[in-house]
């Protein structure tokens, strides 16, 4: 996992949420799915950071 993948997912969310705000109901579903992916990626990234911290790599 990298910060780039997280940022990419945030951009997808932004795009879908803007479509939803304009009245596209299907975009709301995609935005929720994107939020779930962001949550998953953030959790994985958090774990990777903690592992590096525990190893003393930082």
C-alpha positions as CSV (number, residue, x, y, z in Angstrom):
1,X,0.0,0.0,0.0
2,X,1.2,3.5,-0.7
3,X,-0.1,7.0,-0.1
4,X,-0.6,7.3,-3.9
5,X,-3.2,4.5,-3.9
6,X,-5.1,6.3,-1.1
7,X,-4.9,9.6,-2.9
8,X,-6.2,8.0,-6.1
9,X,-9.2,6.5,-4.3
10,X,-9.9,10.0,-2.8
11,X,-10.0,11.4,-6.3
12,X,-12.5,8.7,-7.4
13,X,-14.6,9.6,-4.4
14,X,-14.5,13.3,-5.2
15,X,-15.6,12.6,-8.8
16,X,-18.5,10.3,-7.8
17,X,-19.6,12.6,-5.0
18,X,-19.8,15.6,-7.3
19,X,-22.0,13.5,-9.7
20,X,-24.2,12.5,-6.8
21,X,-24.6,16.1,-5.7
22,X,-25.9,16.9,-9.3
23,X,-28.6,14.3,-8.9
24,X,-27.1,11.1,-10.1
25,X,-28.3,8.5,-7.6
26,X,-26.1,5.7,-9.0
27,X,-23.0,7.8,-8.3
28,X,-24.0,7.8,-4.6
29,X,-23.7,4.0,-4.6
30,X,-20.3,4.3,-6.2
31,X,-19.2,7.0,-3.7
32,X,-20.1,4.8,-0.8
33,X,-18.2,1.9,-2.4
34,X,-15.2,4.3,-2.8
35,X,-15.4,5.3,0.9
36,X,-15.3,1.6,1.8
37,X,-12.2,1.2,-0.3
38,X,-10.6,4.3,1.3
39,X,-11.3,2.8,4.7
40,X,-9.7,-0.5,3.7
41,X,-6.6,1.2,2.2
42,X,-6.2,3.5,5.2
43,X,-6.3,0.5,7.6
44,X,-3.7,-1.4,5.6
45,X,-1.5,1.7,5.3
46,X,-1.8,2.3,9.1
47,X,-0.7,-1.3,9.7
48,X,2.3,-0.9,7.4
49,X,3.3,2.3,9.2
50,X,3.1,0.6,12.5
51,X,5.1,-2.3,11.3
52,X,7.9,-0.1,10.1
53,X,7.8,1.9,13.3
54,X,8.0,-1.3,15.4
55,X,11.0,-2.5,13.3
56,X,12.8,0.7,14.0
57,X,13.1,1.4,10.3
58,X,12.0,5.0,10.8
